């Protein structure tokens, strides 16, 4: 009998921007600061496209500031990509 369970991983984006889902992960550092980085994904004709290590890493004094740095950077990179396509 096979006792392995098949699990589906669900992810919720931190935010959506211009049809891109931005995912941010942040964790505390031993020095009391926070570290954050992010990736983006977009539904495309060929399926879901994921760009890993899209933004960051950023170090900040708290979780919110670290995440905001990733989001600002991701938005600028998305805008730059879309400008190149235009």
N, C-alpha and C positions, 0 to 999 in steps of 0.2 A: 504494500500500500504506500502511495506517495503522500508524505505528510507536508510537503512544501506548499506554502500558500503563494498564490500569485497576487501581488499587490500593485495597485496603480498609484503612482506618485502624482499628487495634485500640487501645483504651485500657484500661488496667488501673487501677481505682480505688485510691487510697491506702488507703481503708478503707471498710467498709460499716457503716451505722448506721441501725437501724429501717427497713430496706428501701430506704434511700437509698444511692447510691454517692457518695462524696466524693472529688473529684479535686483534688489540690493541685499547684501548680507553684511552684517556688522558684528563684531565681537570685541570684548574687552582685552586689553593688553596687560601684561604684568606691571607695567609702569603707570597704570591708572588711566591711560588714554584709550581711545577706541580706534579700531581699524575697520575700514569698509571698502568693498569693491562691488562691482555689478556687472550684469550682462543684460543683453536685450534679446527679445525674440519678436518675430513678426510672422503672421500667417501669410504665406505666399502661394502662388499657383502650384508649386511643387511640394507644398506642405509647410510645416513650421521651420523657419530658419532661426537658428540661435547663434548669436555672436558672443562667445564666452570671453571673459576678461576684457569686456568692452570699456569699462571705466574703473579708474582707481589703480592701485590702492591708495586710499587716503587715510591719514592719521589725524585725529581731532581730540579735543578735550572731553567730548561726550558723544554718545551714540547718535543723537539728532544731528549734530554738526557733521559727523562723519558721513551719515547717510545723505544729508543735503549736498555735501561736496560731490558725492557720486552722481546724484540726480542732476546737478548743474552741469557736470562734465558730460554726462550721457546726452542731455538735451543739446548741448553745443555740438557734439559729434553727430547726432541725428540730423540736426539742421545742416551741418556741413555735407553729410552724405546726400541729403535731398537736394541741396544746391548744386552739387556735382551732376546729379541726374537731370536737372532742369536745363 
